[in-house]
Amino acid sequence: MSSIPIQIAREVLSTEAAALTRLASELPVDFEPALTMLLGVKGRIIVSGMGKSGHVAAKMAATFASTGSPAQCVHPGEASHGDLGMITPHDAVILISNSGETRELADMIAHCARFSVPLVAITRRRDSILAQAADYLLLMPDAPEACAIGMAPTTSTTMTMALGDALAVAMMQHRGFDRAHFAAFHPGGTLGAQLLRVAAVMHKGEELPVVAPETQMSEVLLTMSAKGFGVAIVVEQGRLSGIITDGDLRRNMSGLMDRTAGEVATPNPLTTTPDTLLVEALGIMNEKKRTVLLVAEGDRLTGLIHIHDALRAGVA
């Protein structure tokens, strides 16, 4: 294959990377005021644009919504045919247009003016209709598009999407949006699995193979077989005392049936806490070459997780 396509790819990426660097150094003057306004919105952040800008608007709204800022994308064409009713005075509107002259945005601009809905414009032209109508202007650098004819939305859409990410991340950090909040908004798929806590999958109560220190090993073996985890957990007066594994059984084969659980158990077993991320617990099991990890709060046994529980939950 000719090296020309590879060279073109590198030129496109270099052009867009240079534009992003320029955007970072020439951050719009209204960025902080717009951010402050968006943080105070009591309703939703409405994002809209036409064509490729519409696709960017959809992604921007989705990012806002998934990081703690309620948002939705409204198509400007549909807005002119009834969907303007989705925009209330409690909302704020972000309109995206590289030229600032997109005709399909006219009704949304008028609606914002009529009902005093804060309007943020993302555009490249300061003298455009959209820029003049906006309460907050996020003026984009006049950077060249990355295509050969300089017209296909490439650099401009990349910058706009990145600016939307900057707004979203700034808002989520200001709100203290953390892993727990993120997990609540991403319960499905790989992201949801990565953010599961140990408490969500651990075995507890009657499922646990708990024995007392004075329990005879003949009974301990029955408990281990019945519960199916390959271990027994020694608890003394409500406190976690030790664990009996297959390794402990092998090390104590001589006279095993004449001993008690307390005599065979390994003291101070490895534990994790209920609020530990499941992926972190799996990392501990892999590092220590364990198939079972006890869950405790202080010296109080809370539960048990098996490596299969992590795998079933989608944490690989």
C-alpha positions as CSV (number, residue, x, y, z in Angstrom):
1,M,0.0,0.0,0.0
2,S,1.2,3.5,-0.8
3,S,2.4,5.7,2.1
4,I,0.1,8.5,0.9
5,P,-2.9,7.5,3.1
6,I,-0.7,7.3,6.1
7,Q,0.8,10.7,5.4
8,I,-2.7,12.2,5.0
9,A,-3.8,10.6,8.3
10,R,-0.9,12.2,10.1
11,E,-1.6,15.6,8.5
12,V,-5.2,15.4,9.6
13,L,-4.3,14.5,13.2
14,S,-1.6,17.1,13.3
15,T,-3.9,19.8,12.0
16,E,-6.6,19.0,14.6
17,A,-4.1,18.6,17.4
18,A,-2.7,22.0,16.6
19,A,-6.2,23.5,16.7
20,L,-6.9,21.9,20.1
21,T,-3.6,23.4,21.5
22,R,-4.6,26.8,20.1
23,L,-8.1,26.5,21.7
24,A,-6.5,25.7,25.1
25,S,-4.3,28.8,24.9
26,E,-7.1,30.9,23.5
27,L,-9.9,29.7,25.7
28,P,-13.0,31.9,25.0
29,V,-13.4,34.9,27.4
30,D,-16.9,33.9,28.3
31,F,-16.0,30.3,29.3
32,E,-16.0,31.0,33.0
33,P,-19.1,33.2,33.0
34,A,-20.9,30.6,30.9
35,L,-19.8,27.8,33.2
36,T,-21.0,29.7,36.3
37,M,-24.4,30.2,34.6
38,L,-24.7,26.5,33.6
39,L,-23.9,25.4,37.2
40,G,-26.8,27.4,38.4
41,V,-29.4,26.1,35.9
42,K,-32.4,24.6,37.8
43,G,-33.7,22.8,34.7
44,R,-31.8,21.2,31.9
45,I,-29.0,22.2,29.5
46,I,-30.5,22.1,26.0
47,V,-27.9,21.6,23.3
48,S,-28.6,21.9,19.6
49,G,-27.0,22.3,16.2
50,M,-27.7,21.4,12.6
51,G,-25.8,18.7,10.5
52,K,-22.5,17.7,12.0
53,S,-23.0,20.3,14.7
54,G,-26.1,18.4,15.7
55,H,-24.2,15.2,16.1
56,V,-21.7,17.1,18.3
57,A,-24.6,18.6,20.3
58,A,-26.0,15.1,20.9
59,K,-22.7,13.9,22.2
60,M,-22.2,17.0,24.4
61,A,-25.7,16.6,26.0
62,A,-25.0,13.0,26.7
63,T,-21.7,13.8,28.4
64,F,-23.3,16.5,30.5
65,A,-26.1,14.2,31.5
66,S,-23.8,11.3,32.4
67,T,-21.6,13.5,34.6
68,G,-24.2,15.1,36.8
69,S,-25.6,18.0,34.7
70,P,-29.1,17.1,33.4
71,A,-29.2,17.8,29.6
72,Q,-30.8,16.9,26.4
73,C,-30.3,17.4,22.7
74,V,-33.1,19.1,20.7
75,H,-33.1,19.0,16.9
76,P,-33.6,22.5,15.6
77,G,-36.0,21.3,12.8
78,E,-38.2,19.4,15.4
79,A,-38.0,22.4,17.6
80,S,-39.7,24.6,15.0
81,H,-42.5,22.0,14.9
82,G,-43.4,21.8,18.5
83,D,-40.3,20.7,20.4
84,L,-39.7,24.3,21.5
85,G,-42.1,23.3,24.3
86,M,-39.2,21.2,25.7
87,I,-37.3,24.5,26.5
88,T,-38.5,26.2,29.7
89,P,-37.3,29.4,31.5
90,H,-35.5,27.2,34.0
91,D,-33.3,25.8,31.3
92,A,-30.2,27.1,29.4
93,V,-29.5,26.6,25.7
94,I,-26.2,26.0,23.9
95,L,-26.4,26.5,20.2
96,I,-23.6,25.3,17.9
97,S,-22.9,26.7,14.5
98,N,-19.5,27.2,12.9
99,S,-20.7,30.0,10.7
100,G,-23.2,31.4,13.2
101,E,-25.7,31.8,10.4
102,T,-27.5,28.4,10.4
103,R,-31.1,29.2,9.4
104,E,-32.6,26.3,11.2
105,L,-31.5,27.8,14.6
106,A,-33.5,31.0,14.1
107,D,-36.6,29.8,15.9
108,M,-34.6,28.6,18.9
109,I,-32.8,31.9,19.1
110,A,-36.1,33.8,19.0
111,H,-37.6,31.4,21.7
112,C,-34.7,32.1,24.0
113,A,-35.1,35.9,23.6
114,R,-38.9,35.7,24.1
115,F,-38.7,33.7,27.3
116,S,-35.4,35.0,28.7
117,V,-33.7,31.6,28.4
118,P,-29.9,32.0,28.8
119,L,-28.3,31.4,25.4
120,V,-24.7,30.2,24.9
121,A,-23.3,30.4,21.4
122,I,-20.4,28.2,20.1
123,T,-19.3,29.7,16.8
124,R,-16.3,30.9,14.8
125,R,-17.8,34.3,13.8
126,R,-18.1,37.1,16.3
127,D,-20.3,39.2,13.9
128,S,-22.8,36.4,13.1
129,I,-26.5,36.4,14.0
130,L,-26.0,33.7,16.6
131,A,-23.1,35.4,18.3
132,Q,-24.9,38.8,18.4
133,A,-28.0,37.1,20.0
134,A,-26.1,35.1,22.6
135,D,-25.8,36.0,26.3
136,Y,-22.5,34.1,26.4
137,L,-20.2,33.8,23.4
138,L,-17.7,30.9,23.2
139,L,-15.8,32.1,20.2
140,M,-13.8,29.4,18.5
141,P,-10.3,30.0,16.9
142,D,-10.4,30.4,13.1
143,A,-8.4,27.2,12.6
144,P,-8.3,25.4,9.2
145,E,-10.4,22.4,8.6
146,A,-8.4,19.2,8.1
147,C,-9.8,18.1,4.8
148,A,-8.2,18.8,1.4
149,I,-10.8,21.3,0.3
150,G,-11.0,23.0,3.7
151,M,-14.8,22.8,3.9
152,A,-15.8,19.4,5.5
153,P,-16.4,19.9,9.3
154,T,-13.4,18.2,10.8
155,T,-11.2,20.5,12.9
156,S,-14.2,22.7,13.9
157,T,-16.3,19.7,15.2
158,T,-13.2,18.3,17.0
159,M,-12.7,21.7,18.8
160,T,-16.4,22.0,19.6
161,M,-16.6,18.5,21.1
162,A,-13.4,19.2,23.1
163,L,-14.9,22.4,24.4
164,G,-18.0,20.6,25.5
165,D,-15.9,18.1,27.3
166,A,-14.1,20.9,29.1
167,L,-17.4,22.4,30.2
168,A,-18.6,19.0,31.4
169,V,-15.5,18.1,33.3
170,A,-15.3,21.5,34.9
171,M,-18.9,21.2,36.1
172,M,-18.5,17.7,37.4
173,Q,-15.4,18.6,39.4
174,H,-17.1,21.7,40.8
175,R,-20.1,19.5,41.9
176,G,-17.8,16.9,43.5
177,F,-19.1,14.3,41.1
178,D,-17.1,11.1,42.0
179,R,-16.9,7.4,41.2
180,A,-20.1,6.6,43.2
181,H,-22.1,9.1,41.3
182,F,-20.7,7.9,38.0
183,A,-21.6,4.3,38.9
184,A,-25.2,5.4,39.6
185,F,-25.5,6.8,36.0
186,H,-23.6,3.9,34.4
187,P,-25.1,0.6,35.8
188,G,-24.8,-1.3,32.6
189,G,-21.9,-2.7,30.4
190,T,-18.2,-2.6,31.2
191,L,-18.3,0.8,32.9
192,G,-21.0,-0.4,35.3
193,A,-19.0,-3.6,36.1
194,Q,-15.8,-1.6,36.7
195,L,-17.6,0.6,39.2
196,L,-19.4,-2.1,41.2
197,R,-18.6,-2.3,44.9
198,V,-17.7,-5.5,46.7
199,A,-20.9,-5.2,48.7
200,A,-23.0,-5.6,45.6
201,V,-21.8,-9.2,44.9
202,M,-20.5,-10.6,48.2
203,H,-22.0,-13.6,50.0
204,K,-23.2,-13.0,53.5
205,G,-25.2,-14.4,56.4
206,E,-26.2,-18.1,56.1
207,E,-24.2,-18.5,52.9
208,L,-20.9,-18.1,54.8
209,P,-18.9,-21.2,55.9
210,V,-18.4,-19.9,59.5
211,V,-17.1,-22.2,62.3
212,A,-16.0,-21.6,65.9
213,P,-12.4,-22.1,67.0
214,E,-13.3,-25.2,69.0
215,T,-15.2,-26.9,66.1
216,Q,-13.7,-30.3,65.3
217,M,-12.1,-30.6,61.9
218,S,-14.5,-33.4,60.9
219,E,-17.3,-30.9,61.2
220,V,-15.3,-28.2,59.5
221,L,-14.8,-30.4,56.4
222,L,-18.6,-30.9,56.3
223,T,-19.1,-27.1,56.4
224,M,-16.5,-26.5,53.7
225,S,-18.2,-29.1,51.4
226,A,-21.7,-27.8,52.1
227,K,-21.0,-24.1,51.5
228,G,-18.9,-24.8,48.3
229,F,-16.3,-22.0,48.6
230,G,-13.4,-24.3,49.5
231,V,-12.7,-22.5,52.8
232,A,-13.9,-22.2,56.3
233,I,-14.0,-18.9,58.3
234,V,-13.1,-19.0,62.0
235,V,-15.1,-16.5,64.0
236,E,-14.7,-16.2,67.8
237,Q,-17.2,-14.2,69.8
238,G,-18.2,-12.3,66.7
239,R,-14.6,-11.4,65.7
240,L,-12.8,-12.7,62.6
241,S,-10.1,-15.0,63.9
242,G,-8.8,-17.0,60.9
243,I,-9.4,-18.9,57.7
244,I,-8.9,-22.5,56.7
245,T,-8.0,-23.2,53.1
246,D,-7.0,-26.3,51.2
247,G,-3.4,-25.4,51.9
248,D,-4.1,-25.4,55.6
249,L,-5.6,-28.9,55.3
250,R,-2.6,-30.2,53.4
251,R,-0.1,-28.7,55.9
252,N,-2.0,-30.4,58.8
253,M,-2.8,-33.8,57.2
254,S,-1.1,-35.7,60.1
255,G,-3.7,-36.1,62.8
256,L,-6.1,-33.6,61.1
257,M,-9.3,-35.2,62.6
258,D,-7.9,-34.9,66.1
259,R,-7.6,-31.1,65.8
260,T,-9.9,-28.1,66.0
261,A,-10.5,-25.3,63.6
262,G,-8.6,-22.9,65.8
263,E,-5.5,-25.1,65.7
264,V,-5.5,-25.5,61.9
265,A,-6.6,-22.0,60.8
266,T,-4.3,-19.3,59.4
267,P,-4.7,-16.2,61.6
268,N,-5.1,-12.7,60.4
269,P,-6.6,-13.6,57.0
270,L,-6.5,-11.2,54.0
271,T,-9.6,-9.1,53.8
272,T,-11.2,-6.2,51.9
273,T,-14.0,-3.8,52.8
274,P,-17.6,-3.7,51.4
275,D,-17.1,-0.4,49.7
276,T,-13.9,-1.5,47.8
277,L,-14.3,-1.5,44.1
278,L,-14.8,-5.0,42.8
279,V,-12.1,-4.5,40.2
280,E,-9.7,-3.6,43.0
281,A,-10.7,-6.7,45.0
282,L,-10.1,-8.8,41.9
283,G,-6.7,-7.3,41.6
284,I,-5.9,-8.3,45.2
285,M,-7.0,-11.9,44.5
286,N,-4.9,-12.0,41.4
287,E,-1.8,-10.6,43.1
288,K,-2.1,-12.9,46.1
289,K,-3.2,-15.9,44.0
290,R,-6.4,-16.3,46.0
291,T,-9.8,-17.5,44.7
292,V,-11.6,-16.3,47.9
293,L,-11.4,-12.9,49.7
294,L,-13.0,-12.2,53.0
295,V,-14.9,-9.0,53.5
296,A,-14.7,-7.3,56.9
297,E,-15.2,-4.0,58.7
298,G,-12.6,-3.8,61.3
299,D,-12.4,-7.3,62.9
300,R,-16.1,-8.0,62.1
301,L,-16.8,-10.5,59.3
302,T,-19.2,-8.9,56.7
303,G,-19.0,-11.4,53.8
304,L,-17.0,-13.3,51.2
305,I,-16.4,-12.9,47.5
306,H,-15.2,-15.6,45.2
307,I,-13.2,-14.9,42.0
308,H,-16.2,-16.3,40.0
309,D,-18.4,-13.6,41.5
310,A,-16.2,-10.9,39.9
311,L,-16.1,-12.7,36.6
312,R,-19.9,-13.1,36.5
313,A,-20.3,-9.4,37.2
314,G,-18.2,-8.7,34.1
315,V,-15.0,-7.6,35.8
316,A,-12.2,-9.3,33.9
